[in-house]
Structure formats: structure tokens, C-alpha cells
Amino acid sequence: MATANGMPTPMVSSSKLSKFGSATVSDPTHPTQYKSIVGALQYATLTRPELSYFVNKDQWADALTKPLTAVKFLPLRNKLRVVNKRQLLEAPSRATEKPGRVAIPVSVDSTQEEALSVLKKLKIIEDDVEANELCTRREFARWLVKLNSSLERDPKHRIAPIVSLSGSIVTAFDDINVDDPDFQSIQVLAEAGMVHSKLSWKNSSNGCGSDWKEDIHFFPDRFISRQDLMEWRTQVEYGFFSGIIDQISIEKAGYMDVKEITSAGVYLDMLAGDSSILRKVFGQSKRFQPSKPSTNAQAAVALTSGRMNEVISAEMSRLEAEGSARQDVAKEIRSELLSRGDIQKFWDAKLSEEKNHGSGIERLYLEAVNNLVEEKFNQEKINAEFLKEQAEMDCQKQMMLSLKKEVDEISDKLALERVIYVVEKKTVQKLLRDLELKHEEILDTKSTLEAEKEALQMLRTWVEDEARRSQARAAVLSEVGRRWKWDDQA
């Protein structure tokens, strides 16, 4: 399914799963595989809360009962394809783009304000951080490592120091490189094993880390969920032991959604009851909502609760004592200087120096005023010349406009004449073609007439020849007739 094409939606919204209506699955490994995939989808909602709705839409409990039918695999496959598409489309952008800060309409109590103020005084949290803004994973990692490295004195509870990074040969996350401003803090959490990373696979006993090909992202600019916030904090606060989850029930935990919590650190903190970090941060709520993002104020309370409360109190007391000591020393020095009269002499000398400085500044002011007056006169002169040049340019512009108008009129006239010329030219060409056609017709007629004339001449010659022959015949006949007549008379 890793290479399958993504889908925008898991299935038709009106579709329902059923135990009936299709053939059962004969392969005994398919039910186990089906349940494993469903569990993986449920686990994915912890880090991808936006997938919770469509993953939990269907009633998986009914679908997991026997007999397992083939039709149940279709919506499951579609859900995996939806997760695959959203991972491809959203993961790169979320890993590289920081979302804008989100101010949520929540009230910040005095405890949260005090915790945030204390951490700002200790330079753990930046001064521009607002209490009602959501906290990112990057910010909480930076604050947690900075607070621990600055104030924690117990080696048992210290996170791996920054010097451990000198031996790092691989980055813990694919979306956090050495150029990232919070690389050290995030890498330290991975080195200490507090967050799941490529180092966790590399250091695992099964040795599969060297063959691990899948990208692992920290998503630094996502908002940190309540569960992650408590898990990171409690790993610094407590030591872990096996079987802790089995000792927690809904009654002991006090949360209706305790089954959605997967962090052992959160369960361990629940054992402290009302004095737990969980209750101090989120109050007496009946629902923990592990996937819900946390605010900066809640992150500040989590950082200042537990063991760190005593450490921070001691540090603030030390700072206040140092401040008081400095104030006492300043008072003693001031009293001694007053008794010796050095302060009055100092302030008299300071006053004389300031007067001399003021006189120098006044002279400079007068010089600057004179320079400004002279500069003003020069500027007025320059402006007058500029206005003169501008008037000349306006006059030239008017002349150019009139010339342009004349040129346009001439151009229009030439264009009109050209049109007339083209029309006349076409007329002349047409007449020329007509004359050529008539000339050809005349030539044809002339040729015809010459041929007829020649024929007439030939006919005339023939007629003349025939006439001469007729005359000759007539003469012969008359001679013959005359002879016959004589013969008859004789």
C-alpha cells in the first residue's frame, strides 16, 4: 500500500460495514492482518489528529468479529490510500513551512501567567511569547532542553548534554538538518531516547536500523499535543517501570478517555493524583483529549511543575538575593560618596560638561539653520530655473502637438489620395484588360475577314475561270449551230 495511488475520501459516507453479504475469507492469516492494520490506523490518529474522524467513523468492533468477510477489506484499503495521499501531500509542506501563530480564545489563570513570567525572567522562554498562543513541538523541545541544561543539578534527571552531539554521525530526523536553529535541542531529545527517531531504530537490539528506509519526521512546526507534552516532561521527571499501565484504571486516572492515552509517562504521572503535573497543567478536567494542541501557558506550567518547581524557586531566590546584595552595595557606595562630597562634585562637573555640550550643540544648530537658509535660497533659484525650463518645454510641446496635428492631416490626405490612386489604378487596369480583350477580338475578326477575303478571291478566280470556260463553250456551240444551219440550207 506504500506505493498505491492516493484517494481524497475513504468511502461513500452512507456506506455501512456488515458481517453478512459477501464471501468469508478462508486464509487464517487475513483476520490477524486486518486487526493489525486497524490498530495501526488507530495509532496514527495520535500523531495525525486530523485523521481521527474518518478513521473512527466505522464501527470496527462489529467488523472485527467472525466470520471475516472479503467486503470488509475494501473500506480498510481505501482508508490506507487516503492516509497515503495525505501523507504525500501534507507531510513535506508541514515539515518545511511554519504555520502562522494561532491565538485561541482561552482564559489564562494566574498560575499560568506566573509560570510564563518566571521562565521569561530566567531567559528560558522568549519575551515575545504570548500565553494564549498554541505551542509548537520545536518551541517546547527548545524550552525543555534549555531549562534542563540550565537548572537541573541531579545527573539522574539531566538530559544528554549538548557535547554528545559531537559524536553524532546521523541526524535523528529527515526534516531537521544541521542548519535548523533548533537542531541541537531536537537532536538531544533523540540522543536521549525521549522521542522516537532514526536513532531509536539504529540502536534497537534487532539490528534493523541499518536497513531502515522509511523517512522519519519530527514535524517541528506542528502544534504539540497534550500527550506529547506530558510524555516529554514526565520522562525528565520520573523513572519508568514495567506494568505501570496495568495499575491505572478509569477511576484512578479520573479521565473518561484514559484508553486513548498511550504514553507510559502520562500514566506514571497520574499516580500522583491532584499533585501531578497533569492536574496542574490541565486542571480538574474529565477528558484528557491527548491529541488536542497545547498552549504556551500550559507548556510553561508543565516546565515549572514537579521537581523543577523547587529548582526554579531556588534559582529565583538566588537571583533575588544577588539583586538585594547589589542594591545594598550600591546604597553603601552612595552613602560613602555623599559623605565625602564626591557626588556633588561629580554632578557639578557633569552639569558644566552638559552646558558646554549644549553650547556646542547650539552653535551647530545655528550653523545648520544658516546652511538650511542658504540651501533654501539655492533650491528656490533652482526651482525658478526649473519652472522656466518647464515653460519652455511646454511651449515646445505645444509646437510639437501642432506639428503633429499638421502631419496627421497631411497623412490623412495622402492616405485618401492613395485610396483614390489605388481605385483609379484598378479602373485603368480593368480598362486595359478590356482593351486587350477587345484587341484580341479584333485580331481574331481580322484573321477571320482575311480568310474570308482569300476565300472570296479564290471563289472569284474560280467564277472567272468558269465564265471564260462558259464563254468558250458558248462560242463553240454557236459555231457548231451555225455550221449545222449551213449544212441544212445546203
Buried (B, 14 or more C-beta within 10 A) or exposed (E): EEEEEBBEEBBEEEEEBEBEEEEEBEEEEBBEEBBEBBEEBBEBBBBBBEBBEBBEBBEBEEBBEEEBBEBBBEBBBBBBBBBBBBBEEEBEEBBEEEEEEEEEEEEBEEBBBEBBEBBBBBEBBEEEBEBBBBBBBBBBBBBBBBBBBEBBEEEEBEBBEBEEBEEBEEBBBBBBEEEBEBBBBBBBBBBBEBBBBBBBBBEEEEEEBEEEEEEBBBBBBBBBBBBBBBBBBBBBBBEEEEEBBEEBEEEEBBBEBBEBBBBBBBBBBBEBEEEBBBBBBBEEEEEBBBBEBBBBBBBBBBBBBBBBBEBBEEBEEEEEEEEEEEEEEEEEEEEEBEEEEEEEEEEEEEEEEEEEEEEEEEEEEEEEEEEEEEEEEEEEEEEEEEEEEEEEEEEEEEEEEEEEEEEEEEEEEEEEEEEEEEEEEEEEEEEEEEEEEEEEEEEEEEEEEEEEEEEEEEEEEEEEEEEEEEEEEEEEEEEEEEEEEEEEEE
